[in-house]
Amino acid sequence: MDEKKGLARGAANYGDKDFALYLRRSFAKSMGYSRAMLDRPVVGIVDTGSDLNNCHRTVPELIEAVKRGVLAAGGLPLAFPTISLCEPYLQPCSMHYRNLMALDTEAMVAAQPMDAVVLVGGCDKTVPAQLMAAASAGVPAVQLVTGPMSANRFQGERLAACTDCRRYWAQYRAGTVTEERIAEVEGALATTAGTCGVMGTASTMACIASVLGFQPLEAASIPAVHADRLRIAEEAGAQAMRLVTKPVPPAALLTEQGIENALRVLLALGGSTNALVHLAAIAGRAGVRIDYQRLNQLSDETPVLVDLKPTGEGYMEDFHFAGGMRALLWELRDLLHLDAVDLDGVPLRERIGDGKHFVDRTYIKARETPVSPVGGLVALFGSLAPEGAILKRSAATPALFETEARCMVFDGLEDLAARIDADDLDVTPSDILILKGAGPLSPAGMPEAGYLPIPRKLARAGVKDMVRMSDCRMSGTAFGTVVLHIAPEAHAGGPLALVRTGDRVRLSVAERSLDLLVPAEELARRRAAWTPAPAPKRGWDALVHREVLQAPDGADLRFLRPEGV
């Protein structure tokens, strides 16, 4: 048997290699495997099932389907657990642990004997963590997402987490939805297994994993509860076995052309701002950097074609049955690098097909009639964001794109929570709300808090949107005129740290600019008085504070990236 295959891969060194394999097999036999099974190639299966992750409720049955595919192709499937992340259950936020999950997954994939691995994930930080890990571990990897939840029909409307959650909560804060009604709706927003049913971060990352070639195109959007999701899981097992014969290192798919295709798809989807941070981290593991100036060029050339919430009206199940990724990529084909290949070496032009697919124009628009003629995201630069910031213009209010106004500043999440709903808060609808101290370096861990709530007194007066800015993120399911990922962040000593209530700030989407209109001499005085917050002293928090990068570099940990990236 080839010592580089199956259970013989990476055996511990006790000074006697034959004994190491003998010991490994003897312990494996206690699990009831025959010698014939133990001589087969091994496909690892990453198990992220957890009672604290509702998005991954179907992981056990997906793993069983993957095992069928592996066994039918002559392999030995072995599942193993890793960290599982679900946004609502983690504090300070799931982003704070994305890199921990990536580190855990990389270590377990690299250290344990497997010839290929199937990465089972879904909730929005898990897929980027797994692809980051795969790129670094180098073991051939197949992505298998859990799939989106199905929309619920409820009292004459359709609902699915989490854009509808935010819509109803905004109405509740404004006083137009009662306590009884919000409690009733709470039980109707998420009624099946799966990730958020809109084009949030989880769905955006699923689409990106597909265009990069880590899973079939249709795998991005099959509903979690549909039988096809189990069939695609079985195919993931078969795909992993093909990689045993013809190994492809994951980093081979993370080329500059592949990453640019992923950016095009992100823009055309009207996808999540979070996906840009995650894609930068994934690409960075393969030595590829995302250039925000190039992002703006792509955005001006790439229309939004998918009409789903939060940008539009549909749900992920609508996108799937409207033609899904194949129909979208066909519309974009002249903008894509069609020679980029998937795990089987099939170029994108062949994966897209010949244009004979079904397409429902309700949800996937033609190039001639886009949702928007330009892409969903833009990068901003200026004296407030020297290294860049991001705005999701496809989910924003165009009337606010050119704004110069006084700002109301909140210094951290506790300050925001304490003051945002005060009746005496000195704020008007034309002001800019700014949250600082919530970036990757902060104790908050770069949470999805950038979607600052409209102050209660303004919400009750009918205000639906305001310009909001921060160094943190917002949910991919959110909407509004929200500037995010301001870099450098406040805790790194960026200009954002120096902003005070009453300062004036200018936002120009047309000029791609974000500027703090305060005299240089005043900023110098503030800079001299500024001191960094104390660093955490132990554990994961201390390691993050020492090593975490800023948003344009994916908020990855410095020591996990290749040198020079």
GIURUR-V25805 format. One record per backbone hydrogen bond with DSSP energy under -1.0 kcal/mol. NH is the residue of the N-H (numbers start at 0). CO is the residue of the C=O. E is the energy in kcal/mol with one decimal. If there is no record, write none. Layout:
BEGIN
nh:NH co:CO e:E
nh:NH co:CO e:E
END
This chain:
BEGIN
nh:4 co:1 e:-2.0
nh:7 co:4 e:-1.4
nh:8 co:5 e:-2.0
nh:19 co:15 e:-1.8
nh:20 co:16 e:-1.8
nh:21 co:17 e:-2.2
nh:22 co:18 e:-3.0
nh:23 co:19 e:-2.1
nh:24 co:20 e:-2.8
nh:25 co:21 e:-2.2
nh:26 co:22 e:-2.0
nh:27 co:23 e:-2.2
nh:28 co:24 e:-2.2
nh:30 co:27 e:-1.7
nh:31 co:28 e:-1.9
nh:37 co:33 e:-2.0
nh:38 co:34 e:-1.0
nh:39 co:36 e:-1.6
nh:42 co:75 e:-2.3
nh:43 co:115 e:-2.5
nh:44 co:77 e:-2.0
nh:45 co:117 e:-2.7
nh:46 co:79 e:-3.1
nh:52 co:49 e:-1.5
nh:55 co:52 e:-1.5
nh:56 co:53 e:-1.5
nh:58 co:55 e:-1.8
nh:61 co:57 e:-2.0
nh:62 co:58 e:-2.6
nh:63 co:59 e:-1.7
nh:64 co:60 e:-1.8
nh:65 co:61 e:-2.5
nh:66 co:62 e:-2.5
nh:67 co:63 e:-1.6
nh:68 co:64 e:-1.8
nh:69 co:65 e:-2.2
nh:70 co:66 e:-3.0
nh:71 co:67 e:-2.5
nh:73 co:70 e:-1.5
nh:74 co:69 e:-2.6
nh:75 co:40 e:-3.0
nh:77 co:42 e:-2.5
nh:79 co:44 e:-2.5
nh:81 co:46 e:-1.6
nh:88 co:85 e:-1.7
nh:89 co:86 e:-1.2
nh:96 co:93 e:-1.6
nh:100 co:96 e:-2.4
nh:101 co:97 e:-2.3
nh:102 co:98 e:-2.3
nh:103 co:99 e:-2.6
nh:104 co:100 e:-2.9
nh:105 co:101 e:-2.6
nh:106 co:102 e:-2.3
nh:107 co:103 e:-2.4
nh:108 co:104 e:-2.5
nh:109 co:105 e:-2.5
nh:110 co:106 e:-2.3
nh:111 co:107 e:-1.5
nh:114 co:41 e:-3.0
nh:115 co:41 e:-1.0
nh:116 co:139 e:-2.1
nh:117 co:43 e:-2.6
nh:118 co:141 e:-3.4
nh:120 co:143 e:-2.1
nh:125 co:122 e:-2.5
nh:128 co:124 e:-1.9
nh:129 co:125 e:-2.4
nh:130 co:126 e:-2.4
nh:131 co:127 e:-2.6
nh:132 co:128 e:-2.2
nh:133 co:129 e:-2.6
nh:134 co:130 e:-2.3
nh:135 co:131 e:-1.6
nh:136 co:132 e:-3.0
nh:137 co:133 e:-2.3
nh:141 co:116 e:-2.5
nh:142 co:213 e:-2.2
nh:143 co:118 e:-2.8
nh:145 co:120 e:-1.6
nh:148 co:194 e:-3.3
nh:151 co:158 e:-3.5
nh:153 co:156 e:-3.6
nh:156 co:153 e:-1.7
nh:158 co:151 e:-2.5
nh:160 co:188 e:-1.2
nh:163 co:159 e:-1.2
nh:165 co:161 e:-2.1
nh:166 co:162 e:-2.3
nh:167 co:163 e:-2.5
nh:168 co:164 e:-2.3
nh:169 co:165 e:-2.4
nh:170 co:166 e:-1.7
nh:171 co:167 e:-2.3
nh:172 co:168 e:-2.6
nh:173 co:169 e:-1.7
nh:175 co:170 e:-2.3
nh:181 co:177 e:-2.4
nh:182 co:178 e:-1.6
nh:183 co:179 e:-1.7
nh:184 co:180 e:-2.6
nh:185 co:181 e:-1.7
nh:187 co:184 e:-2.4
nh:194 co:146 e:-2.2
nh:196 co:160 e:-1.5
nh:198 co:308 e:-2.8
nh:199 co:197 e:-2.1
nh:203 co:199 e:-2.3
nh:204 co:200 e:-2.9
nh:205 co:201 e:-1.9
nh:206 co:202 e:-2.1
nh:207 co:203 e:-2.2
nh:208 co:204 e:-2.6
nh:209 co:205 e:-1.5
nh:210 co:206 e:-2.3
nh:211 co:207 e:-2.2
nh:213 co:208 e:-2.1
nh:219 co:216 e:-1.4
nh:220 co:217 e:-1.2
nh:221 co:217 e:-1.1
nh:223 co:147 e:-2.8
nh:225 co:222 e:-1.6
nh:228 co:225 e:-1.7
nh:230 co:226 e:-1.7
nh:231 co:227 e:-2.5
nh:232 co:228 e:-1.3
nh:233 co:229 e:-2.1
nh:234 co:230 e:-2.0
nh:235 co:231 e:-1.6
nh:236 co:232 e:-1.5
nh:237 co:233 e:-1.7
nh:238 co:234 e:-3.0
nh:239 co:235 e:-2.2
nh:240 co:236 e:-1.6
nh:241 co:237 e:-1.6
nh:242 co:238 e:-1.6
nh:244 co:240 e:-1.1
nh:245 co:241 e:-2.5
nh:251 co:248 e:-2.2
nh:252 co:249 e:-1.8
nh:254 co:252 e:-1.1
nh:258 co:254 e:-2.7
nh:259 co:255 e:-2.0
nh:260 co:256 e:-2.2
nh:261 co:257 e:-2.0
nh:262 co:258 e:-2.1
nh:263 co:259 e:-2.3
nh:264 co:260 e:-2.3
nh:265 co:261 e:-2.5
nh:266 co:262 e:-2.4
nh:267 co:263 e:-2.5
nh:268 co:264 e:-2.3
nh:270 co:265 e:-2.4
nh:275 co:272 e:-1.2
nh:277 co:273 e:-2.4
nh:278 co:274 e:-3.0
nh:279 co:275 e:-2.0
nh:280 co:276 e:-1.8
nh:281 co:277 e:-2.6
nh:282 co:278 e:-3.0
nh:283 co:279 e:-2.1
nh:284 co:280 e:-1.3
nh:285 co:282 e:-1.4
nh:286 co:283 e:-1.4
nh:287 co:282 e:-2.5
nh:294 co:290 e:-2.2
nh:295 co:291 e:-2.0
nh:296 co:292 e:-1.7
nh:297 co:293 e:-2.7
nh:298 co:294 e:-2.6
nh:299 co:295 e:-1.9
nh:301 co:297 e:-1.3
nh:303 co:371 e:-1.8
nh:304 co:267 e:-2.2
nh:305 co:267 e:-1.4
nh:306 co:362 e:-2.5
nh:307 co:305 e:-1.2
nh:308 co:313 e:-2.8
nh:311 co:307 e:-4.3
nh:313 co:306 e:-1.8
nh:315 co:196 e:-3.0
nh:318 co:314 e:-1.8
nh:319 co:315 e:-2.5
nh:320 co:316 e:-2.3
nh:321 co:317 e:-1.2
nh:322 co:319 e:-1.4
nh:323 co:318 e:-2.5
nh:326 co:322 e:-1.4
nh:327 co:323 e:-2.0
nh:328 co:324 e:-3.0
nh:329 co:325 e:-1.9
nh:330 co:326 e:-1.4
nh:331 co:327 e:-1.2
nh:334 co:331 e:-2.9
nh:337 co:335 e:-1.2
nh:339 co:336 e:-1.4
nh:341 co:345 e:-1.4
nh:342 co:212 e:-1.5
nh:344 co:341 e:-2.0
nh:347 co:339 e:-2.2
nh:348 co:337 e:-1.9
nh:349 co:346 e:-1.1
nh:350 co:346 e:-1.7
nh:351 co:347 e:-2.3
nh:352 co:348 e:-1.0
nh:359 co:321 e:-1.9
nh:362 co:359 e:-1.4
nh:363 co:359 e:-2.0
nh:364 co:304 e:-3.3
nh:368 co:365 e:-1.3
nh:370 co:303 e:-2.0
nh:371 co:303 e:-1.5
nh:374 co:298 e:-3.7
nh:375 co:266 e:-1.2
nh:377 co:390 e:-2.1
nh:379 co:388 e:-2.8
nh:380 co:511 e:-2.3
nh:383 co:513 e:-1.9
nh:386 co:486 e:-2.3
nh:387 co:384 e:-1.2
nh:388 co:379 e:-1.3
nh:389 co:483 e:-2.6
nh:390 co:377 e:-2.4
nh:392 co:390 e:-1.2
nh:393 co:375 e:-1.6
nh:394 co:391 e:-1.3
nh:395 co:392 e:-1.3
nh:399 co:396 e:-2.5
nh:400 co:397 e:-1.7
nh:402 co:506 e:-2.1
nh:404 co:504 e:-2.1
nh:406 co:502 e:-2.2
nh:407 co:431 e:-3.0
nh:409 co:433 e:-3.0
nh:411 co:409 e:-1.4
nh:411 co:435 e:-1.3
nh:415 co:411 e:-1.9
nh:416 co:412 e:-2.8
nh:417 co:413 e:-2.1
nh:418 co:414 e:-1.7
nh:419 co:415 e:-2.5
nh:421 co:418 e:-1.8
nh:424 co:421 e:-1.6
nh:426 co:424 e:-1.9
nh:430 co:427 e:-1.8
nh:431 co:405 e:-2.5
nh:432 co:466 e:-2.4
nh:433 co:407 e:-2.9
nh:434 co:468 e:-2.8
nh:435 co:409 e:-2.4
nh:441 co:438 e:-1.2
nh:444 co:441 e:-1.4
nh:448 co:446 e:-1.5
nh:449 co:472 e:-3.6
nh:451 co:449 e:-2.1
nh:457 co:454 e:-1.1
nh:458 co:454 e:-2.7
nh:459 co:455 e:-2.5
nh:461 co:458 e:-1.6
nh:462 co:457 e:-2.4
nh:467 co:480 e:-2.1
nh:468 co:432 e:-2.5
nh:469 co:482 e:-1.3
nh:472 co:446 e:-2.5
nh:477 co:474 e:-1.9
nh:479 co:394 e:-3.6
nh:481 co:479 e:-1.5
nh:482 co:467 e:-3.5
nh:483 co:389 e:-3.2
nh:484 co:471 e:-2.3
nh:485 co:469 e:-1.8
nh:486 co:387 e:-2.0
nh:492 co:489 e:-1.9
nh:493 co:488 e:-2.4
nh:496 co:493 e:-2.2
nh:497 co:494 e:-1.8
nh:498 co:495 e:-1.1
nh:501 co:406 e:-2.7
nh:502 co:499 e:-2.3
nh:504 co:404 e:-2.5
nh:505 co:514 e:-2.6
nh:506 co:402 e:-3.5
nh:507 co:512 e:-2.4
nh:508 co:400 e:-1.7
nh:512 co:507 e:-2.5
nh:513 co:380 e:-1.5
nh:514 co:505 e:-2.4
nh:516 co:503 e:-2.7
nh:517 co:515 e:-1.5
nh:522 co:518 e:-2.1
nh:523 co:519 e:-2.2
nh:524 co:520 e:-1.7
nh:525 co:521 e:-2.1
nh:526 co:522 e:-2.7
nh:527 co:523 e:-2.1
nh:528 co:524 e:-1.1
nh:541 co:537 e:-1.2
nh:542 co:538 e:-1.8
nh:543 co:539 e:-2.8
nh:544 co:540 e:-2.4
nh:545 co:541 e:-1.7
nh:546 co:542 e:-1.9
nh:547 co:543 e:-3.0
nh:548 co:555 e:-2.5
nh:552 co:549 e:-1.6
nh:553 co:550 e:-2.6
nh:554 co:549 e:-1.9
nh:557 co:546 e:-2.8
nh:559 co:556 e:-1.9
nh:560 co:557 e:-1.3
nh:564 co:561 e:-1.6
END
